[in-house]
């Protein structure tokens, strides 16, 4: 699907969609708990649905309800299931250690760029502990053997999803589990989301600074006997990652934009969008469960996104329209997302008349007075399509976004919500 987005003034109030990060984790915890769990989840997406489908493949009953999901754990785990992760990196990286801990000889498959995305060093750590895995990059990937409890050591600068997967697999193992994450530990807030989900299901994770053989890091411990216990019902919070696009747009249009249903105390790392917007010169008004962003004198600055790399697209949209130069650092991991996101952010902004250059771990963005509009290839990356749409609304002429259907990966109703905020767009 190609979408034409026309210049239009955005403004108004929109509700936050459900957090994909929280939904993945709560679904997995619920699927292996000791009873039925109702999950309040006001929206879904292709990635969330991929996790739900994989859990059904493992024997859980996961059904949609008016409020979200009802999860009935399987009495016994299904064996030799083929689990389709779609294009969801979270689904693949979370369920790989879970399946290995269950010892059910399942296979994992995926589509798009997912088979190309790395699994090391998680792959090697699981093999060290008893997993029998197919070759990386091949799909379906057979997952045999059974991972034993003990100490897992993993680098903290590749993907926090590896750590989260190990922590969620720990209650399925026999014996105590320690996960030593060597420094630098990037995207730590995503590990915090995992620990919060585990705590809701009765699994307490301790964490401490730790040094082993002169190597420093964080040591996570889950005691023997820890098991998932259903709280009966849980709620998925509003999604800061996707709210960030509307908040960035609020800084570009005179009327400003309010996003409702976001929690100021959330463990989601992308809540850092508020501080980043303030640094760039926007006016940020915080409520109990809402945020309003309005424009002011936007100015370039230096932004370290090592703990929140998914914020780069909305921040790049804002920086493209700010005065002066913005330098984004700590974003090297974006090269292994749905696209090489440093390259595709650069290409998209420049295609609309902006000025962006890449560095080894980030971007240098020189703000321009006006954007021209044009044509953008979304590169099958939901966040590139959303960034392009925000920029297109502020441009001088219409913009065509090629492959805009990729927003369904995390935000199927994105273009409907764009229209609700005054945007003008139509499929072409």
C-alpha positions, 0 to 999 in steps of 0.5 A: 500500500502506498499512502499520499500524505498532504500538507496539513496542520496537526493538532488535538488529542489522541489516546495512546495505544497499548504498549507492544513491549509490555504486551509481549511480556505479559502474554508470555508470563500468562501462558505459563502461569498457574491459572487463567489471566485476563489482560487488559490490552486496548489495541493489538498489532502484527507483532503482538498477534505473532506472540499470541499465535506462538503461545497458542502453538505451544498449547496455551489458549489465547483468545481476544476479548472486548478488553484484550486477551484471555490466556488459559495456560496449557496443561502440557506443552505441545511438542514439535510445534512450528512457531511463526514469529512473523517479523517480530524480533521480540517474539523470536528473541523472547521465545527462543530461550523459553522454548529451549527451557521447555525442551519441547523440540519446537521450531521457530520461523519468521519473515522479512528481515527477521531471519537475517537479524542476529541471535548471537550471543544468546544463541551460543549461551543457550547451546552452552547450557544444553540447547540444540539449535539449528544454524543461525539465519535458517528458518525454520530453526529447530530448537531441541535439547533442554536448557539447564539452570545455572549462570548465564553470561551475556554482553549487554551492548547487543540487545536487551531482548536477549536478557529479557528472554533469559529472565522469562525462561528462568521460571521454567527451569529447575534450579536457581538462575543467574544472568550476568550482563556485562557492561555497557548495559544498553536499553536497561529500561527494557529489562526493567519492563521485563522484571516488572512483568515477572513481578506481577506474576509472582517472580521476583528478580534481584539485581546488583552491580557485580564484578567478575574477573575484572569484568563489571556488569549487572547480576540478575538472580531468580531463585530456585522454585520461582514459578509464574502465578497468575494475578487474575488480571493485568493491564498493558500500559499506554505505549510511549514508543508510538506516542513519541511520534504524536508528541514530536508532531506536537512540537511542529504544529501551532495547536500542539498535541495531547496524548492521553493514557500514558503513565508518567511512572512507566518503566518504558524507556521511551518515556525519555521522549519528554526530556529529549523534546524539552532539550530540543526546545518544545514546551512539554506539559505533563498531566497525571496520565497525559502529555501535551507538547506545543512548539516553541523555538526549536533548536538543535542539540546533542542526544544520547539514545543508547537507552532508547534507540527507538526514539531516533525516528521521531526525534529525527523528524523534529530535529529536521525542522529545528534551527541548527544542528542536532547530533544523535549518538548511541544508536549503532544497534539501529542497523539491525532493526527492521531496516538499517534504520540509520540509513533509512532515516537519513534517506527518508528525511533527505528525500523530503528536502532535509539534510542528514548525514550518518556517523558510526553510531548515529546521525547529524541532522542540520535543520531546514526552514521548509521541507519540500515533500516528495517520495519515501520508501518505508523500507518495510519499517513501521517507524520509518513510515510513521516518521515520514508521515509526520514530516509530510504533514509539515512539508510544502507539497504532498508526499507519497510513502511507499509500502506504508502498510508496514505500520501494522507491525506496531500501529495498525490504526496509525493513519486513521489517528493521523486523520483524527488529528487533522491529517490529510492522507489517502491510499494511492 
